[in-house]
Structures are given as structure tokens and as C-alpha cells.
């Protein structure tokens, strides 16, 4: 529990030093760690070590969102027709 109090105090100190609120700091941290986890999973996806279904479960996102991330990062993937 002491580690969590240290993190809370660091966030409070950073909020006092910067113009950001605590929630804005936490949102930035969330984006950073989400992108870090996405990049790690993308490396495994490129090496064909991990499937889309496993990655979407780990990241807790929909497959559509994952494919949008792939297109955004210009990573080649198969596109399936619904017809």
C-alpha cells in the first residue's frame, strides 16, 4: 500500500508544479501505458506469435479498433470481405 501512496504523492506534486490536474496526468499516463502495451503486442503480431483474438482480449478492445490501429500504423494485414 505504501507504493500506491508514493505514486499518489508524486502525482500531487507533479500537479502542483505543472498546469495540469490530477485527472489529466492520469489520462496521459493511461495513454502512454496503453500505447506501450499495443506496441509490444504489435511486435508479436508481426512475428505471427500472437493472434488478433488474443491481443484484443489482452488490450480489452474490439477487433475493429485493433484493425484501425493496424491501418493507422500502416501494418499489412488481411482484409476479409463479408460477402
Helices and strands as residue ranges (DSSP letters): H 2-17, H 22-46, H 52-59, H 63-72
